[in-house]
Amino acid sequence: MNAFVEAITYYISEGTPVHISNFGTFEVRKRAARVSHDVHSREKIVVGEQNIPVFRAGKALKLATKQELSDEDMVIETLSNMILEVQQHD
């Protein structure tokens, strides 16, 4: 699992989205600069532009989470496909 997380972290930090069939897509998006406030002093502060990691769930994962927990077959298949894709990229 650590190797999986490290691989995703590496690719998205390089700007390459990671798509895992039937599971979802990991990518980095830019969050625009904005004005916020300090919760303690209530002082306005400017928060600069930031890169944030984003995960967008795939169709099969969304369907699996809507079904009863006893229906583990779809979840197992999704995880198996995910592991196979990670192995193919290494």
C-alpha positions in Angstrom: 0.0 0.0 0.0 2.9 2.4 0.8 4.3 1.9 -2.7 0.9 2.6 -4.2 0.6 5.9 -2.3 4.2 6.8 -3.1 3.6 6.2 -6.8 0.4 8.4 -6.9 2.2 11.1 -4.9 5.1 11.1 -7.3 3.0 11.3 -10.5 0.6 14.0 -9.3 3.5 16.1 -7.9 5.0 16.0 -11.4 1.7 17.2 -12.8 0.5 13.9 -14.3 -3.0 12.9 -13.3 -3.3 9.2 -12.2 -6.4 7.5 -13.6 -7.3 4.0 -12.1 -10.0 2.3 -14.1 -13.2 1.8 -12.2 -11.8 3.5 -9.1 -11.1 7.2 -9.9 -8.6 9.9 -10.7 -6.0 11.6 -8.6 -4.7 15.0 -9.8 -3.5 18.4 -8.6 -5.5 21.6 -9.1 -4.6 25.2 -8.5 -6.7 27.0 -5.8 -6.8 30.7 -6.6 -5.5 33.3 -4.1 -8.2 34.6 -1.8 -8.8 36.8 1.3 -9.5 34.9 4.5 -9.3 35.8 8.2 -7.3 34.7 11.2 -9.8 32.9 13.5 -8.1 34.2 16.7 -7.6 37.9 15.8 -10.2 38.2 13.1 -7.7 40.0 11.0 -8.0 39.7 7.2 -5.1 37.8 5.6 -4.3 37.0 2.0 -3.9 33.4 1.2 -1.8 32.9 -1.9 -2.4 30.5 -4.8 -2.0 26.9 -3.8 -1.8 23.5 -5.4 -4.2 21.0 -3.8 -4.5 17.2 -4.4 -8.0 16.2 -5.7 -9.6 12.7 -6.0 -12.6 12.2 -8.3 -14.3 8.9 -7.7 -15.0 6.7 -10.8 -18.3 5.2 -11.8 -17.7 1.7 -10.4 -16.6 3.1 -7.0 -19.6 5.4 -6.8 -21.9 2.4 -7.6 -20.1 0.2 -5.1 -20.6 2.7 -2.3 -24.4 3.0 -3.0 -24.9 -0.7 -2.7 -25.2 -2.8 0.5 -22.0 -3.5 2.3 -22.6 -7.2 1.9 -22.1 -6.9 -1.9 -18.3 -7.0 -1.7 -17.7 -8.4 -5.1 -17.6 -5.0 -6.9 -15.3 -3.5 -4.3 -12.9 -6.5 -4.5 -12.9 -6.3 -8.3 -12.3 -2.6 -8.2 -9.3 -3.0 -5.8 -7.9 -5.8 -7.9 -8.0 -3.7 -11.1 -6.4 -0.9 -9.2 -3.5 -3.1 -8.0 -3.0 -4.5 -11.5 -2.8 -1.0 -13.0 -0.2 0.1 -10.4 1.9 -3.0 -11.1 1.7 -2.3 -14.9 3.0 1.2 -14.4 6.0 0.0 -12.3 
